[in-house]
Amino acid sequence: MKNLFFLSLSSILLLLYSCGNSMETTERGIEYRIITSSDTGKAITKNSQILLHMIMKAPIADSLGGGDTIIFNTFANQKPFSIPSDEPVLKSVFLLLKTGDSAEFNVDADTLYNISFGQPTPSFLKKDARLSFYVKIVDAYTEEDLMKMQKQKTEEFKTKDSLALAAYVATLKDVKATGSGLLYQIKKAGKGKAVAKGDSVFVNYKGMLLNGETFDQQIDEKQTYGLIAGISPIIEGWKEGLLLMHVGDEYTFIIPWKLAYAERGAQPVIPPFATLVFDIKLVNAKPNKSIK
């Protein structure tokens, strides 16, 4: 019911706004009308990122029932949409606005889908359709603003991980460290051969975040994960850690983010700058004859 309320409200707003001042036209042929203009808002400039609320309404093909339908509405979930100010088609309107402004505009569907989205116009739209937009500018960020925000976010991730790592390691005993910063704990010492670079190795493992959440595992003893030690394209912590092991060993590796997925993470399960914990049992290792 809440979403229906927002959709109804948005539709009423569109109808009300359509009764305002007459439309003007940009060089790209976009009809637009500025509905409200803020005296204190920040001007939108090139190479900035805009945060806005948007309603997009489109005419549906007659074969599907026809009529106008709202197909995009950020007011419904109260989550603003982010878009670059130099968006290929809509920039001619965006650069006329300031934060706090609201506007409506109409744009040819073929132009928007073909140029902005790089894809054919959807078949559910009416032929030669024009899309109607209502936008409310929430905020705008320059490149410098975005860099500062990214730096702040990065530091927050690093600090959160550093504190979580310190708390986690404080609960453990007999933790060893390598020169790279890899931490490990020997849970069980095996009596088999030492792993050499290029060996085919077979392991059971469980991967977790520092909060204990499991994101990946292969723990069925009848099935193992196979790879080539020191060569397979895996995270650095695994490459280094496996070369410390003997067949039959069971280790816990605590892999700092620099030796894992670093600043990119592995979304959606592994966030950026995340230390990872792996319980690994080395089931077997044997020379790989194809590796010289």
C-alpha positions as a Python dict, from the first residue, in 0.01 Angstrom:
ca = {
    (1, 'M'): (0, 0, 0),
    (2, 'K'): (288, 236, 79),
    (3, 'N'): (435, 196, -272),
    (4, 'L'): (93, 245, -429),
    (5, 'F'): (57, 564, -229),
    (6, 'F'): (387, 699, -359),
    (7, 'L'): (301, 603, -716),
    (8, 'S'): (-36, 777, -690),
    (9, 'L'): (122, 1083, -534),
    (10, 'S'): (389, 1094, -804),
    (11, 'S'): (127, 1068, -1077),
    (12, 'I'): (-69, 1356, -925),
    (13, 'L'): (247, 1565, -907),
    (14, 'L'): (316, 1504, -1273),
    (15, 'L'): (-34, 1614, -1364),
    (16, 'L'): (-9, 1926, -1152),
    (17, 'Y'): (331, 2025, -1287),
    (18, 'S'): (218, 1980, -1645),
    (19, 'C'): (-11, 2278, -1593),
    (20, 'G'): (275, 2522, -1523),
    (21, 'N'): (484, 2739, -1752),
    (22, 'S'): (524, 2643, -2115),
    (23, 'M'): (800, 2407, -2221),
    (24, 'E'): (1132, 2523, -2366),
    (25, 'T'): (1351, 2317, -2598),
    (26, 'T'): (1724, 2238, -2578),
    (27, 'E'): (1953, 2204, -2879),
    (28, 'R'): (1909, 1826, -2856),
    (29, 'G'): (1535, 1863, -2891),
    (30, 'I'): (1450, 1791, -2527),
    (31, 'E'): (1143, 1976, -2407),
    (32, 'Y'): (1186, 2092, -2049),
    (33, 'R'): (1034, 2308, -1780),
    (34, 'I'): (1197, 2413, -1451),
    (35, 'I'): (926, 2382, -1189),
    (36, 'T'): (1099, 2511, -877),
    (37, 'S'): (1432, 2690, -858),
    (38, 'S'): (1644, 2720, -545),
    (39, 'D'): (1813, 3054, -474),
    (40, 'T'): (2077, 2891, -255),
    (41, 'G'): (2139, 2565, -443),
    (42, 'K'): (2477, 2459, -585),
    (43, 'A'): (2504, 2488, -962),
    (44, 'I'): (2550, 2160, -1145),
    (45, 'T'): (2872, 2161, -1342),
    (46, 'K'): (3040, 1932, -1593),
    (47, 'N'): (3207, 1617, -1459),
    (48, 'S'): (3001, 1617, -1141),
    (49, 'Q'): (2777, 1345, -1003),
    (50, 'I'): (2411, 1424, -938),
    (51, 'L'): (2198, 1268, -669),
    (52, 'L'): (1832, 1302, -761),
    (53, 'H'): (1484, 1165, -731),
    (54, 'M'): (1333, 1069, -1063),
    (55, 'I'): (1005, 953, -1210),
    (56, 'M'): (1008, 820, -1567),
    (57, 'K'): (678, 771, -1747),
    (58, 'A'): (646, 600, -2087),
    (59, 'P'): (370, 521, -2337),
    (60, 'I'): (320, 145, -2374),
    (61, 'A'): (263, -23, -2712),
    (62, 'D'): (-102, -56, -2813),
    (63, 'S'): (-58, -434, -2848),
    (64, 'L'): (15, -444, -2473),
    (65, 'G'): (-278, -229, -2372),
    (66, 'G'): (-142, 118, -2447),
    (67, 'G'): (-153, 412, -2208),
    (68, 'D'): (119, 578, -2000),
    (69, 'T'): (295, 381, -1728),
    (70, 'I'): (545, 486, -1464),
    (71, 'I'): (841, 252, -1513),
    (72, 'F'): (1095, 417, -1282),
    (73, 'N'): (1022, 596, -956),
    (74, 'T'): (1274, 662, -679),
    (75, 'F'): (1014, 841, -466),
    (76, 'A'): (846, 505, -406),
    (77, 'N'): (1138, 365, -203),
    (78, 'Q'): (1286, 700, -99),
    (79, 'K'): (1625, 610, -247),
    (80, 'P'): (1773, 884, -471),
    (81, 'F'): (1938, 786, -797),
    (82, 'S'): (2296, 882, -891),
    (83, 'I'): (2382, 991, -1244),
    (84, 'P'): (2672, 1186, -1405),
    (85, 'S'): (2593, 1546, -1502),
    (86, 'D'): (2744, 1492, -1847),
    (87, 'E'): (2506, 1206, -1930),
    (88, 'P'): (2511, 1211, -2315),
    (89, 'V'): (2147, 1302, -2376),
    (90, 'L'): (2018, 1461, -2057),
    (91, 'K'): (2315, 1684, -1977),
    (92, 'S'): (2161, 1974, -2170),
    (93, 'V'): (1889, 1983, -1902),
    (94, 'F'): (2095, 1886, -1598),
    (95, 'L'): (2345, 2170, -1653),
    (96, 'L'): (2058, 2421, -1626),
    (97, 'L'): (1969, 2307, -1275),
    (98, 'K'): (2090, 2353, -917),
    (99, 'T'): (2055, 2144, -605),
    (100, 'G'): (1703, 2181, -472),
    (101, 'D'): (1558, 2245, -818),
    (102, 'S'): (1283, 2037, -973),
    (103, 'A'): (1205, 2004, -1341),
    (104, 'E'): (1019, 1798, -1596),
    (105, 'F'): (1129, 1712, -1946),
    (106, 'N'): (1039, 1494, -2241),
    (107, 'V'): (1291, 1305, -2451),
    (108, 'D'): (1267, 1077, -2752),
    (109, 'A'): (1289, 713, -2635),
    (110, 'D'): (1503, 604, -2930),
    (111, 'T'): (1755, 879, -2857),
    (112, 'L'): (1783, 794, -2487),
    (113, 'Y'): (1806, 416, -2528),
    (114, 'N'): (2033, 419, -2834),
    (115, 'I'): (2276, 693, -2722),
    (116, 'S'): (2267, 685, -2341),
    (117, 'F'): (2205, 314, -2282),
    (118, 'G'): (2367, 183, -2600),
    (119, 'Q'): (2082, -59, -2662),
    (120, 'P'): (1770, -91, -2879),
    (121, 'T'): (1448, 72, -2764),
    (122, 'P'): (1242, -186, -2569),
    (123, 'S'): (964, -346, -2769),
    (124, 'F'): (708, -280, -2496),
    (125, 'L'): (721, 93, -2572),
    (126, 'K'): (497, 257, -2827),
    (127, 'K'): (662, 331, -3162),
    (128, 'D'): (831, 675, -3167),
    (129, 'A'): (758, 707, -2795),
    (130, 'R'): (864, 1009, -2592),
    (131, 'L'): (956, 954, -2229),
    (132, 'S'): (840, 1197, -1962),
    (133, 'F'): (1061, 1271, -1661),
    (134, 'Y'): (1012, 1453, -1334),
    (135, 'V'): (1333, 1513, -1136),
    (136, 'K'): (1416, 1667, -801),
    (137, 'I'): (1787, 1744, -749),
    (138, 'V'): (1899, 1630, -403),
    (139, 'D'): (2273, 1702, -425),
    (140, 'A'): (2567, 1732, -664),
    (141, 'Y'): (2931, 1638, -614),
    (142, 'T'): (3238, 1762, -798),
    (143, 'E'): (3528, 1532, -883),
    (144, 'E'): (3713, 1674, -583),
    (145, 'D'): (3411, 1604, -359),
    (146, 'L'): (3393, 1246, -485),
    (147, 'M'): (3766, 1190, -426),
    (148, 'K'): (3734, 1317, -68),
    (149, 'M'): (3429, 1097, -8),
    (150, 'Q'): (3607, 794, -153),
    (151, 'K'): (3914, 859, 62),
    (152, 'Q'): (3697, 892, 372),
    (153, 'K'): (3511, 573, 287),
    (154, 'T'): (3840, 391, 230),
    (155, 'E'): (3973, 498, 570),
    (156, 'E'): (3649, 385, 733),
    (157, 'F'): (3681, 39, 575),
    (158, 'K'): (4048, 12, 677),
    (159, 'T'): (3984, 124, 1035),
    (160, 'K'): (3689, -112, 1076),
    (161, 'D'): (3894, -405, 945),
    (162, 'S'): (4198, -319, 1155),
    (163, 'L'): (3995, -308, 1477),
    (164, 'A'): (3812, -632, 1391),
    (165, 'L'): (4143, -806, 1309),
    (166, 'A'): (4303, -698, 1638),
    (167, 'A'): (4001, -822, 1833),
    (168, 'Y'): (3998, -1153, 1644),
    (169, 'V'): (4368, -1228, 1685),
    (170, 'A'): (4347, -1146, 2057),
    (171, 'T'): (4125, -1453, 2100),
    (172, 'L'): (4380, -1690, 1943),
    (173, 'K'): (4695, -1864, 2067),
    (174, 'D'): (5019, -1954, 1889),
    (175, 'V'): (4956, -1733, 1587),
    (176, 'K'): (5258, -1700, 1357),
    (177, 'A'): (5327, -1437, 1094),
    (178, 'T'): (5523, -1425, 769),
    (179, 'G'): (5712, -1127, 636),
    (180, 'S'): (5422, -1035, 407),
    (181, 'G'): (5180, -1007, 699),
    (182, 'L'): (5008, -1343, 649),
    (183, 'L'): (4899, -1486, 985),
    (184, 'Y'): (4851, -1856, 1045),
    (185, 'Q'): (4775, -2104, 1317),
    (186, 'I'): (4870, -2473, 1296),
    (187, 'K'): (4566, -2671, 1408),
    (188, 'K'): (4707, -3013, 1320),
    (189, 'A'): (5050, -3113, 1188),
    (190, 'G'): (5055, -3370, 912),
    (191, 'K'): (5335, -3616, 830),
    (192, 'G'): (5322, -3601, 451),
    (193, 'K'): (5541, -3433, 192),
    (194, 'A'): (5599, -3062, 191),
    (195, 'V'): (5424, -2866, -82),
    (196, 'A'): (5652, -2739, -357),
    (197, 'K'): (5573, -2475, -615),
    (198, 'G'): (5408, -2638, -915),
    (199, 'D'): (5265, -2933, -719),
    (200, 'S'): (4906, -3033, -779),
    (201, 'V'): (4744, -2987, -438),
    (202, 'F'): (4402, -3092, -313),
    (203, 'V'): (4236, -2929, -16),
    (204, 'N'): (3921, -2897, 188),
    (205, 'Y'): (3855, -2545, 310),
    (206, 'K'): (3614, -2303, 467),
    (207, 'G'): (3636, -1927, 407),
    (208, 'M'): (3497, -1676, 656),
    (209, 'L'): (3487, -1307, 733),
    (210, 'L'): (3622, -1189, 1066),
    (211, 'N'): (3267, -1185, 1205),
    (212, 'G'): (3242, -1560, 1142),
    (213, 'E'): (3018, -1538, 835),
    (214, 'T'): (3099, -1817, 588),
    (215, 'F'): (3125, -1702, 226),
    (216, 'D'): (3268, -2014, 60),
    (217, 'Q'): (3354, -2374, 149),
    (218, 'Q'): (3448, -2717, 20),
    (219, 'I'): (3445, -2938, 327),
    (220, 'D'): (3319, -3270, 190),
    (221, 'E'): (3612, -3507, 243),
    (222, 'K'): (3506, -3708, -62),
    (223, 'Q'): (3552, -3400, -278),
    (224, 'T'): (3850, -3166, -276),
    (225, 'Y'): (3945, -2839, -438),
    (226, 'G'): (4243, -2883, -669),
    (227, 'L'): (4495, -2624, -783),
    (228, 'I'): (4861, -2580, -870),
    (229, 'A'): (5060, -2449, -576),
    (230, 'G'): (5212, -2107, -626),
    (231, 'I'): (5081, -2082, -984),
    (232, 'S'): (4701, -2102, -998),
    (233, 'P'): (4532, -1759, -1015),
    (234, 'I'): (4426, -1733, -651),
    (235, 'I'): (4469, -1466, -385),
    (236, 'E'): (4824, -1406, -265),
    (237, 'G'): (4749, -1529, 85),
    (238, 'W'): (4661, -1872, -53),
    (239, 'K'): (4963, -1882, -282),
    (240, 'E'): (5198, -1814, 6),
    (241, 'G'): (5013, -2017, 266),
    (242, 'L'): (4993, -2343, 73),
    (243, 'L'): (5372, -2345, 32),
    (244, 'L'): (5402, -2357, 412),
    (245, 'M'): (5205, -2680, 440),
    (246, 'H'): (5262, -3056, 437),
    (247, 'V'): (5012, -3322, 338),
    (248, 'G'): (4783, -3385, 634),
    (249, 'D'): (4829, -3036, 780),
    (250, 'E'): (4531, -2838, 900),
    (251, 'Y'): (4592, -2463, 918),
    (252, 'T'): (4390, -2153, 985),
    (253, 'F'): (4507, -1867, 767),
    (254, 'I'): (4420, -1509, 858),
    (255, 'I'): (4476, -1323, 533),
    (256, 'P'): (4500, -941, 547),
    (257, 'W'): (4310, -753, 275),
    (258, 'K'): (4635, -666, 96),
    (259, 'L'): (4689, -1039, 34),
    (260, 'A'): (4321, -1104, -42),
    (261, 'Y'): (4080, -893, -252),
    (262, 'A'): (4223, -555, -146),
    (263, 'E'): (4019, -243, -219),
    (264, 'R'): (3786, -409, -469),
    (265, 'G'): (3648, -687, -246),
    (266, 'A'): (3447, -963, -408),
    (267, 'Q'): (3093, -836, -399),
    (268, 'P'): (2838, -911, -282),
    (269, 'V'): (2987, -1140, -15),
    (270, 'I'): (3332, -991, 53),
    (271, 'P'): (3348, -616, 118),
    (272, 'P'): (3645, -397, 23),
    (273, 'F'): (3946, -398, 258),
    (274, 'A'): (3838, -720, 430),
    (275, 'T'): (4065, -960, 616),
    (276, 'L'): (3967, -1320, 544),
    (277, 'V'): (3993, -1635, 755),
    (278, 'F'): (4040, -1977, 594),
    (279, 'D'): (4043, -2316, 763),
    (280, 'I'): (4241, -2537, 521),
    (281, 'K'): (4312, -2910, 531),
    (282, 'L'): (4577, -3027, 284),
    (283, 'V'): (4452, -3365, 165),
    (284, 'N'): (4716, -3443, -96),
    (285, 'A'): (5003, -3297, -297),
    (286, 'K'): (5193, -3450, -586),
    (287, 'P'): (5435, -3328, -849),
    (288, 'N'): (5268, -3199, -1164),
    (289, 'K'): (5448, -3350, -1462),
    (290, 'S'): (5317, -3077, -1692),
    (291, 'I'): (5504, -2813, -1487),
    (292, 'K'): (5870, -2796, -1575),
}
